[in-house]
Amino acid sequence: MNRTQALGRYGEELATRRLTATGMHILARNWRCGRTGEIDIVARDGDTLVICEVKTRRDGHYEHPMAAVTPRKAERLRRLADCWLDRSDSPAPAGGVRIDLVGIVLPRKGAPVLTHAQGVA
C-alpha cells in the first residue's frame, strides 16, 4: 500500500467512526460496481440510504476536500447509488437516497479536522 492509499484508508476509518457516532449504521465500505466505480461508505441514516464520499488531505496540499464533489463526480455517485439499489435485496428506502461528503484535513500538528456535509449532490 502506498502513502496515498494509506492516507485514504485512514480518512475512511475516521469518517466511519464519525458517522457511527452520529447514529448511522454502516452497510458497506469500499463497495464496487463494475467499471462505474466505488462507494467509500454506504450507510443508513434512519430510513435514508446514504452514499458517502470521503476525501482526506494533508494541510496545505491540494484543494480543500470539501471542493471534491464536482458535477461530474456527483453524477457518478448517483449512478453508483442506483447500482447499489439494483443489487441490494432490500426495497428502495422510504427516506430516499442522500449523497454526503466527509472532508478530512490532517494538520501538521493536532487532531484531524472532519467536516460532514449532508446532501451535497
Secondary structure, DSSP 4 states (H G I P E B T S, - for coil): --HHHHHHHHHHHHHHHHHHHTT-EEEEEEEEETTTEEEEEEEEETTEEEEEEEEEEETTSSS-GGG---HHHHHHHHHHHHHHHHHSSSPPPTT-EEEEEEEEEE-SSS--EEEEES---
